[in-house]
Amino acid sequence: MTKPAAPDEQGTSTRPYLIRALLDWCTDNGFTPYIAVYVTAGVQVPMEYVKNNEIVLNVGFEATSGLSLGNEFIEFKARFGGVSREIVVPMDHVVAIYARENGQGMAFPVPTESSATASEASPAPTEPARGGLRLATPAGGDDETAAPPEPAAAADELPADRPPEPPTPAPGGRPSLKRVK
């Protein structure tokens, strides 16, 4: 009898699983899920809404059409200024997912040059699929002074008095989590 091969010690990325779980949590609780995306050449978003290589997208079911969260890509259609656009985001470019209403969610590391290049060369598969932690800035960061990016998807439909979005981690910094009771 042969011994089964040892699984890859690294395994697959936990990011897509956590993003799907937090999206489900937002949906189950009636919250609006937003994702912050680090934009490079391999990310298909409306570039006119990108600021400092980042865009924040509303990925709620009301703001998207054909939402697909695979292990490699998030794909959907959304309206920007009344025009339907096809959005394709490599999973490793999602730097945060959180609920608009209360800021609870999770931050992820910004992709490195090697992972950004690798995801730009990969084709976009379509896999159907479908989460609270509060975002905190990297060590030494200041939550109150950070200027959060404005969400791009369904911007025309957002109320003017909505609460501010939590800050996303600075590129190269390591995100930290803060326990909220």
VMD Tcl script that draws the C-alpha trace (Angstrom):
set ca {
  {0.00 0.00 0.00}
  {1.37 3.40 -0.93}
  {1.21 6.48 1.19}
  {-0.89 9.34 -0.29}
  {1.07 12.31 -1.55}
  {1.45 15.15 0.93}
  {-0.71 18.15 0.01}
  {1.00 21.36 -0.95}
  {2.02 22.89 2.37}
  {0.97 26.34 1.20}
  {-2.41 25.20 -0.15}
  {-4.65 27.50 -2.13}
  {-5.22 31.10 -1.13}
  {-7.77 31.71 1.62}
  {-8.67 35.12 0.14}
  {-11.46 33.94 -2.22}
  {-13.06 31.86 0.53}
  {-12.98 34.73 3.02}
  {-14.36 37.17 0.44}
  {-17.25 34.84 -0.39}
  {-17.96 34.30 3.33}
  {-18.00 38.03 4.06}
  {-20.20 38.70 1.03}
  {-22.66 36.10 2.36}
  {-22.51 37.68 5.83}
  {-23.24 41.13 4.39}
  {-26.14 39.79 2.33}
  {-27.62 37.76 5.21}
  {-27.57 40.85 7.45}
  {-28.95 43.30 4.89}
  {-25.64 45.18 4.51}
  {-24.13 46.52 1.29}
  {-20.83 44.74 0.49}
  {-18.02 46.91 -0.91}
  {-14.65 45.71 -2.18}
  {-11.52 47.87 -2.40}
  {-9.41 46.86 -5.40}
  {-5.75 47.60 -6.15}
  {-5.75 48.48 -9.86}
  {-3.03 47.41 -12.30}
  {-3.12 46.60 -16.02}
  {-4.75 43.18 -15.37}
  {-7.82 44.69 -13.65}
  {-10.81 45.51 -15.87}
  {-12.64 48.46 -14.26}
  {-13.66 51.93 -15.47}
  {-10.33 53.74 -15.21}
  {-11.99 57.15 -14.86}
  {-13.08 56.11 -11.34}
  {-9.63 54.89 -10.24}
  {-7.76 57.10 -7.75}
  {-4.22 56.30 -6.54}
  {-4.41 52.85 -8.19}
  {-7.50 51.97 -6.15}
  {-11.23 51.70 -6.75}
  {-14.03 50.78 -4.36}
  {-16.90 48.79 -5.87}
  {-20.38 48.01 -4.59}
  {-20.74 44.25 -5.15}
  {-24.24 43.93 -3.71}
  {-26.75 41.97 -5.75}
  {-28.75 45.16 -6.39}
  {-25.73 46.92 -7.93}
  {-24.38 44.01 -10.01}
  {-25.53 41.63 -12.70}
  {-24.09 38.16 -13.21}
  {-21.84 38.30 -10.14}
  {-19.35 35.42 -10.19}
  {-16.82 34.93 -7.38}
  {-14.35 32.27 -8.48}
  {-11.05 31.35 -6.90}
  {-9.07 33.46 -9.38}
  {-11.42 36.29 -10.47}
  {-14.47 38.31 -9.47}
  {-16.59 39.07 -12.53}
  {-19.82 41.04 -12.92}
  {-21.55 43.80 -14.83}
  {-22.35 47.13 -13.18}
  {-23.65 50.52 -14.26}
  {-21.36 53.54 -14.08}
  {-23.01 56.82 -15.00}
  {-25.89 54.87 -16.53}
  {-23.63 52.77 -18.77}
  {-23.27 49.00 -18.20}
  {-19.63 47.91 -17.86}
  {-17.99 44.49 -17.61}
  {-15.82 44.24 -14.47}
  {-13.05 41.64 -14.00}
  {-10.93 41.75 -10.85}
  {-8.21 39.21 -10.08}
  {-8.92 37.86 -6.60}
  {-5.42 38.79 -5.36}
  {-6.13 42.46 -6.19}
  {-8.98 42.70 -3.66}
  {-7.42 44.55 -0.72}
  {-10.57 44.77 1.44}
  {-14.21 43.72 1.69}
  {-16.53 45.43 4.14}
  {-20.12 46.44 4.88}
  {-20.93 50.02 3.89}
  {-23.29 50.50 6.81}
  {-20.93 49.66 9.68}
  {-17.44 49.27 8.19}
  {-17.04 45.69 9.39}
  {-15.02 43.48 7.10}
  {-11.51 42.35 6.37}
  {-8.37 43.78 4.76}
  {-5.84 41.82 2.72}
  {-2.24 42.49 1.66}
  {-1.67 44.52 -1.48}
  {-0.44 42.25 -4.30}
  {3.27 42.15 -4.98}
  {4.76 42.81 -8.41}
  {5.17 39.07 -9.10}
  {1.55 38.20 -8.20}
  {0.22 41.22 -10.11}
  {2.14 40.13 -13.21}
  {1.00 36.51 -12.87}
  {-2.69 37.40 -12.59}
  {-2.46 39.71 -15.60}
  {-1.23 36.81 -17.72}
  {-3.93 34.39 -16.54}
  {-7.17 33.96 -18.49}
  {-10.39 34.83 -16.65}
  {-12.29 31.63 -15.80}
  {-15.92 31.88 -14.80}
  {-16.86 29.90 -11.70}
  {-20.18 30.45 -9.99}
  {-20.02 30.97 -6.23}
  {-21.18 33.18 -3.54}
  {-19.29 37.49 5.67}
  {-17.51 40.62 11.21}
  {-14.22 42.16 11.55}
  {-13.41 45.87 11.55}
  {-10.67 47.13 9.27}
  {-7.64 48.65 10.91}
  {-4.76 50.47 9.30}
  {-1.29 48.94 9.28}
  {0.85 49.30 12.40}
  {1.55 52.97 12.96}
  {-1.43 54.07 10.84}
  {-4.13 56.42 12.07}
  {-7.74 55.41 11.37}
  {-9.11 58.92 11.80}
  {-6.77 60.73 9.42}
  {-6.92 58.32 6.50}
  {-9.01 59.48 3.56}
  {-11.11 56.54 2.35}
  {-11.75 56.17 -1.37}
  {-15.24 56.82 -2.68}
  {-17.14 53.80 -4.02}
  {-17.58 53.73 -7.78}
  {-20.34 51.22 -8.55}
  {-23.87 52.51 -8.21}
  {-22.53 55.87 -7.05}
  {-25.62 57.62 -8.41}
  {-27.83 55.65 -6.00}
  {-25.95 56.22 -2.73}
  {-27.48 58.57 -0.14}
  {-25.49 61.74 0.57}
  {-25.53 61.11 4.33}
  {-24.05 57.61 4.20}
  {-21.37 56.77 6.77}
  {-17.74 57.06 5.65}
  {-15.98 53.95 4.42}
  {-13.20 52.55 6.59}
  {-9.64 53.15 5.43}
  {-7.81 50.51 3.45}
  {-4.25 49.48 4.26}
  {-1.39 51.43 2.73}
  {0.41 49.61 -0.11}
  {3.17 47.44 1.26}
  {1.85 47.62 4.81}
  {0.58 44.63 6.69}
  {-3.08 44.89 7.68}
  {-4.04 44.32 11.28}
  {-7.39 43.44 12.81}
  {-9.08 45.19 15.70}
  {-11.60 43.32 17.82}
  {-14.95 45.11 18.00}
  {-17.47 44.25 20.70}
}
mol new
graphics top color blue
foreach p $ca { graphics top sphere $p radius 0.5 }
foreach p [lrange $ca 0 end-1] q [lrange $ca 1 end] { graphics top cylinder $p $q radius 0.2 }
display resetview
